[in-house]
């Protein structure tokens, strides 16, 4: 994986400038070299025509992950979705790629896949994953991408790629500003990503703990920076946008469904909602904590929240927080565990899996949440997200997808690795 993605906003990275020549006494000039990116556009018609089952391609910049049945659906950030046949976890096969520019999030129910295309929702029939069929576009249902550094995209077209260029400019000595242009951008759009708790017989797939799309029965819930959006998917191929709920909080990060509950992770805490009225989720409780990125998962009694530093969330805490849910109206902090740089997490039975960034994958016996026991620690990999399902832990790491067999807790072991492009 080329970079980690956790925020559903543009992250602007200005590459540093350096001095190439000295100053002349009476005409002081300095030469600065900058790297920037030129957007590559296609028309909307061209983009829609290419949303199909194309030949498989090498994974370069992986984001959110979703599993449904024997298939893994892996987001290639801003490019589309890889479809991987995981019938044999020891030998997964990359079977096709769906080109969806601007794609960051996804969810699956039955034979239907939902994905974002910048501001639009695309609905795709995946009955035959190597011959998919687009069913519907819901246009303008997601926020517009925000850019800075003077860049404004051509809204009549779709950005499908970025071309890196370098430029050298002469500036007056002592200049401390930035090179600005309205038709270039200092970095390609870097966007997020995704653990559900459904049984193997459910038509709903599983997303990771970094997910921003969640399905509960006949509704799909998505989170943007400050809103909870609701889609009626009772007719799977014809999603209807029914409502948007303000969360009264900026910088919403993730959403996790459990039974009739939604747990929403934000940079300032966790919100709990019930879905008894599917189109009007009701607020049940909130737990506030220090500002940090925070994926959250839950079971009947507890919520598990990871907080980490070194991200755009501006936090300085690296830990796991376990909350007693009580009746959901007043979650209480029960226990805190210090970690290195935790990202995604997943739980199956009494096993808790935590992606601890550069400190690898950690597997805990969580039978007693006030006294977690580390039973396995896989090092020498930089981990991002995990889905533990059907005795296989699927881990997205910096350099590939790792799959671990945990059918025997005394012998949790690697069964395969799918490498990403260098």
Order of alpha helices (4+ residues) and beta strands (2+ residues): beta-alpha-beta-beta-beta-beta-beta-beta-beta-beta-beta-beta-beta-beta-beta-beta-beta-beta-beta-beta-beta-beta-beta-beta-beta-beta-beta-beta-beta-beta-beta-beta
